[in-house]
Amino acid sequence: MRRSLALVIAGLSFLALPRSSFAATPPADLETRRKALNDLLAEQWDYTLSTTPEFASILGDKRWNDKSTDVSLAAIEKDLARTQEFLARFEAIDTSGFPDQERLNQRLMTFAKQRHLAASTVDLNEQVISVRELLRRSLGETIMLTTE
């Protein structure tokens, strides 16, 4: 009887512990993080479609049919800044406890954004000059190639 009473008291003491005493992540926290990832993926996808309206149209999304892709320097700089923002937000999501597919989504988006930001500028004049002899031989004598 004493042993049963001691077990009941121990059990009640355990229930009285504050929730912060438990090491496991509360399910709501996991669900909140999963929702944050899925919302961010949807936001990033919508951004991609809005900045490449021709691609959106090919996929059947007609929301941007009145626009075309802006390839100006200002648009490129804005896109790089937005990509940096998306990267920071994807990296900030803790995927511990996520299903494998969702963890992979976060890793792939992080990788894609890093690759996008690592792109380098190419000097086309330099590229043409470096292959001008090859071009002259390939084009023949009927087409004149001038480089400066």
ABEGO torsion letter per residue (X at the ends): XAAAAAAAAAAAAAAABBAAABABBBAAAAAAAAAAAAAAAAAAAAAAAAABAAAAAAAGBAAAAABBBBABAAAAAAAAAAAAAAAAAAAABBABGBBAAAAAAAAAAAAAAAAAAABBBBBAAAAAAAAAAAAAAAAEAABBBBBX
